[in-house]
């Protein structure tokens, strides 16, 4: 009964206390996810070399596509779970849980198997060269073999948070980071396994976090938990999960497409080490965006529950607070990118070799350009997720597509032939500016509609 009261408090507790209660654990959890990639890159950069970082950067599109399927199931299922709990329908929430597990297992197995089979062809298409493909191949063979684990680990963590256990979800994520921090240097420096050691460390760490989630949902004391009859595919539930989860799915797919375009442009105008530089920059950008995603995840159960309960004043207040916090985060990231790019680059690259120094210079040059408009991205990301959480996937998809595809890809096609390497880098802040403007227009009309419903 205690956990039920915790869930129902989403509609009654003050938002000034409720949002931090959900957002802070989610932020820590999302930072933990970002730290996975950062830790891998730092140890690989110092233990293997600059070209190894470039090789790992080539794996980003595959990783993003895998994350796209995981986000589609995890975020979609979490949003529906929050709405069903807000409606007081616990049984429906448990059926969502069962279908999410089945979807994660099936999609994870199929995607992992197909990607391994065609791995070399995929990597060359993504911009690999003979100097970098070996590193990318060694890393992804291990990661893809554990793809089911990755999907279940992320999906169940989302559902644990959405069903009223944000702190436990945070602890599971922190456990995975701690294990990764211990195993990465052991496998790379002590055992000499190179990039494969980093991959093995990642998969083992995710196994540890997954065990926490499985134990939680297997316990009958959890508010929603595993029951034998929930593990049956239901077309209506799957359709809802995919519909709401389509926005983050497309966002990750678009990210993969963008990375492919960027990698090919960087290879043409700058070479392999500039691809590595983009890998470093992207990891820094994602660290700040993960904090914003954590804020969104903290907002998600609050907005979903109160929207389901028709308490629109609480919905709008939660949105305002989240936007303010998100813009503060991305503004901090913008300042780091403008004033500390060289220091950031040196965290990832060790040694005084010519390759290392060239990579540092490439990161410094690219980061200043890429992050100049980053301060406004927090608003755009929160707005897109807000539409998703209130069950309006079309608008969420549109907002996601503009920044990652509709605006950016044409810029990447037009600017680099005219401006060279600079054209690749500045395409991103120009796209950011255009997508933020569109998000502001769409949000204005949605907020006005909700205010009318309150009156």
Secondary structure, DSSP 8 states (H G I E B T S, - for coil): -HHHHHHHGGGTS-HHHHHHHHHHHHHHHHHHHHHHHHHHHHHHHHHT-HHHHHHHHTTHHHHHHHHHHHHHHHHHHHHHHHHHHHTT-HHHHHHHHHHHHHHHHHHHHHHHHHHHHTHHHHHHHTT--TTTHHHHHHHHHHHHHTHHHHHHHHHHHHHHHHTT-HHHHHHHHHHHHHHHHHHHHIIIIIS--HHHHHHHHHHHHHHHHHHHHHHHHH-TTSSS---GGG-S--HHHHHHHHHHHHHHHHHHHHHHHHHHHHHHHHHHHT-HHHHHHHHHHHHHHHHHHHHHHHHHHHHHHHHHHHHHTT-HHHHHHHHHHHHHHHHHHHHHHHHHHHH-HHHHHHHH--S--HHHHHHHHHHHHHHHHHTTTGGGHHHHHHHHHHHHHTT-HHHHHHHHHIIIIITHHHHHHHHHHHHTHHHHHHHHHHHHHHHHHHHHHHHHHHHHHHHHHH-
